[in-house]
Amino acid sequence: MASTLADEECVACTSEDEPLTEAEYAEYLTEIDTDVWEVIDDHHLDGAYSLEDFRDALEFTYEIGELAEEEWHHPDIRLEWGEVRVEMWTHKIDGLHKTDFVMAARMDRIHEEYAPE
């Protein structure tokens, strides 16, 4: 899945920003892998990536961790054998921001290298 959202800059929000509404984030959902991601309670993204084995899951976790550090936007990550779960929202506004979807699209792009055949 090619996403132009993954090419966009991660822009930090301010405490003046409001969380995205369903109508506002609907467009961004079309640019992330909805087999992986779902929006929970209009509050956060929850994703589950399938991987071949523990080694791939570990390496994928490392890569998305590096992305999080680079962008200073840190999701909750849970590593399991053959799966990595990610929960993400913007804490400053206690809800979803465009940056959450940009990060999800970038994680989807990284996952393309690891997706099981």
C-alpha positions as CSV (number, residue, x, y, z in Angstrom):
1,M,0.0,0.0,0.0
2,A,1.6,3.2,-1.1
3,S,0.8,6.1,1.1
4,T,1.7,9.8,0.6
5,L,0.9,10.3,4.3
6,A,4.0,8.4,5.1
7,D,6.0,11.0,3.3
8,E,4.5,13.9,5.3
9,E,6.4,15.6,8.1
10,C,5.4,14.8,11.7
11,V,4.3,18.1,13.1
12,A,4.1,18.4,16.9
13,C,0.8,19.7,18.2
14,T,0.3,22.3,20.8
15,S,-2.0,22.2,23.8
16,E,-4.3,24.5,21.9
17,D,-5.0,21.7,19.3
18,E,-8.1,19.6,19.6
19,P,-8.2,15.9,19.0
20,L,-9.4,14.9,15.6
21,T,-13.0,14.0,15.2
22,E,-14.1,10.9,13.2
23,A,-15.0,13.1,10.2
24,E,-11.5,14.7,10.4
25,Y,-9.5,11.4,10.7
26,A,-11.6,9.4,8.1
27,E,-9.4,10.6,5.3
28,Y,-6.3,9.5,7.1
29,L,-7.7,6.0,7.6
30,T,-7.6,5.5,3.8
31,E,-3.8,5.9,3.9
32,I,-3.0,3.4,6.6
33,D,-3.3,-0.4,6.6
34,T,-6.8,-1.0,8.1
35,D,-6.0,-4.7,8.3
36,V,-3.5,-3.6,10.9
37,W,-5.0,-0.5,12.4
38,E,-8.2,0.5,14.0
39,V,-9.4,3.6,15.8
40,I,-10.6,2.8,19.4
41,D,-13.2,5.0,21.0
42,D,-12.2,8.0,18.7
43,H,-9.2,8.2,21.0
44,H,-6.3,6.1,19.8
45,L,-5.0,3.9,17.1
46,D,-4.5,0.2,17.9
47,G,-2.4,-1.9,15.5
48,A,-1.3,-5.5,15.3
49,Y,1.5,-6.4,12.9
50,S,2.0,-10.1,11.9
51,L,5.6,-11.2,11.4
52,E,7.3,-14.6,10.6
53,D,8.9,-15.2,13.9
54,F,10.3,-13.6,17.1
55,R,13.5,-12.4,15.4
56,D,11.5,-10.4,12.7
57,A,9.2,-9.1,15.4
58,L,12.2,-7.9,17.5
59,E,13.9,-6.3,14.5
60,F,10.6,-4.6,13.4
61,T,10.1,-3.4,17.0
62,Y,13.6,-1.9,17.0
63,E,13.0,-0.1,13.7
64,I,9.7,1.5,14.8
65,G,11.4,2.4,18.1
66,E,14.1,4.2,16.2
67,L,11.3,6.0,14.2
68,A,9.6,7.0,17.4
69,E,12.8,8.5,18.8
70,E,13.6,10.3,15.6
71,E,10.2,11.9,15.5
72,W,9.8,12.2,19.3
73,H,6.4,10.6,19.1
74,H,6.4,7.4,21.3
75,P,3.7,4.7,21.0
76,D,3.1,1.9,23.4
77,I,4.7,-1.2,21.9
78,R,4.1,-4.9,22.8
79,L,6.4,-7.5,21.3
80,E,5.3,-11.1,21.1
81,W,6.4,-14.1,19.0
82,G,5.3,-13.3,15.5
83,E,3.4,-10.2,16.4
84,V,4.0,-6.6,17.4
85,R,1.1,-4.6,18.8
86,V,1.2,-0.8,18.8
87,E,-1.1,1.7,20.6
88,M,-0.7,5.3,19.7
89,W,-2.3,8.7,20.4
90,T,-1.1,12.2,21.1
91,H,-0.8,12.5,24.9
92,K,-0.6,16.3,24.9
93,I,-4.2,16.5,23.6
94,D,-5.4,13.1,24.9
95,G,-6.6,12.0,21.5
96,L,-5.7,11.6,17.9
97,H,-3.7,14.0,15.8
98,K,-2.6,13.8,12.2
99,T,0.9,12.9,13.4
100,D,-0.5,9.6,14.8
101,F,-1.6,8.7,11.3
102,V,1.7,9.8,9.7
103,M,3.5,7.5,12.1
104,A,1.1,4.6,11.4
105,A,1.7,5.0,7.7
106,R,5.5,5.0,8.2
107,M,5.2,1.9,10.4
108,D,3.2,0.3,7.6
109,R,6.0,1.1,5.2
110,I,8.6,-0.4,7.5
111,H,6.4,-3.5,7.9
112,E,6.5,-4.1,4.1
113,E,10.1,-5.4,4.6
114,Y,8.9,-7.9,7.3
115,A,5.4,-9.0,6.2
116,P,5.1,-12.8,6.1
117,E,4.8,-14.3,2.6
